[in-house]
Amino acid sequence: MDYQLYGFWRSSATYRVRVALALKGLTAMEHAIDLDRGDQREGDFLAINPFGVVPALIVPGQPPLSQSLAILEYLDETTPTPPLLPPDALGRARVRSIASSLAADTHPLVVPRVRRYLTTTGGFDDAAWRAWQIQWFTTGLQALEKRLAAEDATGTYCHGESVTIADILLASVVAVMRVFKIDVAGIPTIDRIVVQCETLPAFANANPFRQAGAPGV
């Protein structure tokens, strides 16, 4: 199937879709939407996603799909091997909970449209914006660390011994932290899981710095 993926090299949410596609053995032609230049606010892209955010996935003959978690679940349902959710209801709920904590509670606070507002209307300078990023990356990941370290369901990965959507979300947040050269202390379980994920080609090849448009690429 000829998928079309609209994304940006350093976008955490686009990274997630790249990883999921690769894990499923699927490919997509990627189209760059430069968030720094404002491509997401142009009419051509707004016709694909009126919310003006990436990623957007085009399935031939269907309306565009948006929101990375929805796209990941679509790919998991339509290409079920390897599965990205556990077979049991409690396991699926746990994985979705971890993924949602990253996608809904942490990542939205550090996206370009928030930076644009804070550095214009909000009066933030570069130092205040960086402090904001550090605050919310640290708050989100240290809270997740406590959960992962305490729960028996945590294994080699966030949930057991197989990659799930939770791992994709976690690695995506860490990947964009690296772009901004931000480190969070005191998260050994998270560090271990991300290192394990990055031994897999699907994660390694989704690295933002390997994408078209990245510095030096």
Secondary structure, DSSP 8 states (H G I E B T S, - for coil): --EEEEE-TT-HHHHHHHHHHHHTT--EEEEE--TTTTGGGSHHHHTT-TT--S-EEE-TTS--EESHHHHHHHHHHHS-SS-SS-SSHHHHHHHHHHHHIIIIIIGGGGSHHHHHHHHTTT---HHHHHHHHHHHHHHHHHHHHHHHHH-TT--SSSSTTS--HHHHHHHHHHHHHHHTT---SS-HHHHHHHHHHTTSHHHHTT-GGGSTTSTT-
